[in-house]
């Protein structure tokens, strides 16, 4: 795994792609050439936003800020600067303004972990979902194929009038083994157990530093 991708490190690119599979958005302002990334979560997820900002700080503008969202919702957000690598990702991820899954997109542990922190959930009956309702059925099939390349079986699951991905129980052990080392402390409630006992923050930092140095 190389250390840099243009002006992005491999870690930064993985966090960006994981965000795009989840809640992140790339935008191009009218009259401007290049795209920028918007990271926007609930204020309750501010530690998660701060974690993303720490990784993307070298390519970002000002620090995250709180703002009033829709209704009474408080949001916490930041944006990156505009640059060509994000413009390329914009071309890959968007068709006619609609987010899509690029052809031949490959997952890695950080991409999958960020995707789950953004849009994953674990229900009381132990079912684990990636909430892919924003994507078409064709794009969700691409997601199933991407996960299968990591040895994770999944299927489309009906959620009211939409569908989302459910990780098959036979693949849960592998799924958790891949993402657990990279789930930050404030998001470990999504794992469904005591985060302090199972994934200390120091282990997380060591794993991220190792990845950033180019180790798979």
PEQUIPE-V538683 format. One record per backbone hydrogen bond with DSSP energy under -1.0 kcal/mol. CO is the residue of the C=O (numbers start at 0). NH is the residue of the N-H. If there is no record, write none. Layout:
CO&NH  CO&NH
This chain:
2&9  4&7  7&4  8&12  9&13  10&14  11&15  12&16  13&17  14&18  15&19  16&20  18&23  24&37  26&35  28&31  34&82  35&26  36&79  37&24  38&77  40&75  41&44  42&45  44&48  45&49  46&50  47&51  48&52  49&53  50&54  51&55  52&56  55&58  56&59  58&80  64&76  66&74  69&72  72&68  73&42  74&66  75&40  76&64  77&38  78&60  82&86  83&87  84&88  85&89  86&90  87&91  88&92  89&93  92&99  94&97  97&94  101&104  107&111  108&112  109&113  110&114  111&115  112&116  113&117  114&118  115&119  118&130  120&128  122&125  126&122  127&166  128&120  129&131  129&164  131&134  135&139  136&140  137&141  138&142  139&143  140&144  141&145  142&146  143&147  144&148  146&149  146&151  147&150  152&167  154&165  156&163  158&161  161&158  163&156  164&129  165&154  167&170  170&174  171&175  172&176  173&177  174&178  175&179  178&181  179&182  183&186  184&187  186&189  187&190  193&197  194&198  199&203  200&204  201&205  202&206  203&207  204&208  205&209  206&210  207&211  208&212  209&214  210&213
